[in-house]
Amino acid sequence: MCPPTHFKVTYSINPWMDPAKPVDLPLALTQWEQLRDRYRALGHTVEELEPHPDLPDMVFAANGATVIDGRVLGARFAHPERTAEAAVHRAWFRAHGYQDVHEPEHINEGEGDFAVTASWILAGRGFRSSPLSHPEAQEFFGRPVIGLDLVNPRFYHLDTALCVLDDSTDADVMYYPEAFSPGSRAVLERLFPDAIIAERADAEALGLNAVSDGHHVLLPQAAVGLFEPLRQRGYEPIGMDLGELLKSGGSVKCCTQELR
């Protein structure tokens, strides 16, 4: 995770971002700290990345890399405003003993568009990550990559439209069908016939931008329609308020890169 010390909205690279809307930075920091502290209270280790004053979106640490079995596929950002973040992430991994850190050839925005199940990598495309990043990820990780086409610009990354609830299996996800092309919806229906299907209001609250440890599911507190379906599946939903970061189109998952 990376604290939002320098977070602000001064440009727009997705439909959520409006530079005319001011950011309450002290509130953003408090909300972020509550998320970090909740992870630690649940027994997780949180490593913190040093923020950079020229990179206001570094708080969205999920985009910086994808890590599976200790191997690191770095990011290559689509927009110049975020390009420099990728090198900061790669440097952190190398400094912390990761031996296999790959600088990608093709555009991918880390866990923004790569979601990991027990066997597969679900991979978004259409707004940010290049389709060419999918075979690159498959070759690097040696896992089947399943491409999914995103068609609604408000759901510009896969992690705004789909959440893997238990990465020890290939069965349990929640997603918003209308974020995907008809063919990709059919693929998701085939792969995950028992998925939790999000309603529009919960998806637009970024309720799918969530993190699950296989039991606890941390998600935006405004996504009230997802809480009972999660409980019925045996999960414990925990609502978080990241309203200031939502001004840049991010929430719980965007702030969280998982070090598998």
Phi, psi and omega in degrees: 000155180228122182296146182276046184302326183243021183294135174195166178242098181244357177214172181229115177237008169207164186295346179282336190273122178228103182301344179283345180266118183290149176259132174273095188296316177302322178291320178301317179297317179297316180297317179297316180298325178295322176294311178303313183293328178293317175305312183295323178295333178275000175099006181271153174269132178242117172268140182249132177267137181291123179289155180242132186298337181267003184233080186292341181265009179297340177303334180273070190294338180303333186280352190279342182184170168233130185238122177224128180053036177077001177263139189243115170264110181292174180259159167221111191280150182283328186251140183298334181299335184248359188307316187292343179299326187300315181294327179296318178295313181300319179297322179298314181298315180296322180291339183254022168091005177285125187272329187247089182241114188256127172272117189285155175275326187250157183292122167216147181247051172058219182288357169301322182238003175241121176241135190251127168253188182300322186243334192243167165240118173275131191229121179274153176205160177130328180235317184242289188288139179286142172304333180291343177287342184289308175295331176296317178293320180297318180293320183289313185270342183067033178235146176298133177252127182250112183281138180229129183269122176268136187235352181250117186299339176290338176248071193278341175238153177302325184286358171268350188236350184207142176226129172279123184270334180211104183276011171272356178227178174247026193242332197247109176220167165230145183203169180247105187304322186292351176282348189245157174294160179305317180295320179291326175298320179296321177298314180297320178297322180288317182286323189230068183296340181252021182297153168283126181259120182280142171280164185301315184299320181288322177295319181286345170275007185059036180296339179272353175276069191235165176232129177241138173259014182097347175224301177277137175238110178269124185210164179302134184294340180285347182276061191296332182289348181268346188293312182291317175303323177294316179299320181296334177273358179096006178269160176249100180286140179233113182281135179235146177255108175237043186301326179291321179286337175298337178297344176250009177082030181226156176212219191303306184294319180304328182276000193228114174258128185268127183262086185281000000 
